[in-house]
């Protein structure tokens, strides 16, 4: 298991952020696993919507916000659905 100091040392030596595994909990993307770098605090999941009578090229997507659980320090990182965010 890597500790935060170990991860920082790896990043400093390699000059790149290490990839980590994360899991989304709740909401429409519940259980989705992904790989990411930099431990972003918020993830945005979008899902295309079908549109009727829309001008050419218009696309509409439903947006879903997931926030990182700061209590989880090791992989897999955990992101929980935020149903209140716009």
N, C-alpha and C positions, 0 to 999 in steps of 0.2 A: 504494500500500500504506500502510495506517495503522499507525503505531507506537503503542506503549502510551501514550506521553505525548499523542499526538494524540487517541486514544480518550478519555482522561481529560478533555482539554479539551472535546471534543464533548459528553461527558456532563455536565460542569459547566455549559456554556453552555445546553444544552437541558433539563437537569434530568431526563433519562431515560437509561437504558442503551441503547446501540445494539444492533440485532439483528445476529447473526453466524451464519454457516453452519457446521455441524459434520457429521462423518461418523462412523458407528459401525463399528468393525472387529472381526471375529471374532464368535463366538457366534451365537445365533439371529437377531440383527438386523443381521448383517454387510451393509455397504453402504448402510444406511439413512441418508438425509441429513435434517437438520432445522435449524430456525432457533431460536436461543436468545439470551438476554441474561444478562449477569453472569458468564459463564464458570464455571458451577458445576463443582466438582471431581468430582462423581459424578452419574451419571444412572441412574435405575431404569426398566427396561423391564418391563412386565407383559404376560402373555398369559393369557387366561381358559382355565380347564380345564373339561372336562365332568365333572359330578359325578352320582353315582348315589346314591339313597337319602339325600339331604341334607335337613336341616330346611328349611322354607320360608324363602326369602330368602338362604340361605347361598350365597356365591360363593367360589370358590377360584381363585387366579391363580398361575402360575409367575412368579417374579421373577428378573430377570437384571440384573446390575450392570455398568456401564461407567464406567471412570475416565479422566479427561482426561490426555492425554499432554502433560506440562508443557514438553517440548522444542519443541512446535509453537506458534509465537507469532503466526501469521497464519492467515487463513481459507484453506481450511476447517479448523476446529479438529478434532482427532482424539481420539476416545474409544475405548479398547480394552476388550474383554470381560474381566471378572475372574471366571473360573470358580470361584475359591476362595471368594468372598464368599457368605455365606448369603443 
